[in-house]
Amino acid sequence: MTEALDAYADQFLITIGPFGAHLSFLVSQPHQDPSKPLPATNVATIRMSVEHAKVMIMIIKRHIKKIEEQTGVQAKVSNVVLNQLGVSPEDWEDFWK
């Protein structure tokens, strides 16, 4: 039996088509020169159905909200990051309600 992958990622790519979703998890290079950014290293690619991806999103959201409520600590994402991702602060807040 193959051992399960245990890895850290600080970036991701997602590709979704009518028959599946591909999530690639990447890690950036340490100590990059901002004028010469290096490509991130692919850690793993996970393929699944779009239905599976949607269920995962709902379950992950539920768990994040639960731990934030239990601990009283919220994982904040800055407006700068949201802007880079093309997500409006209003859409972000609506999603997390």
Disulfide bonds with the S-S distance in Angstrom:
none
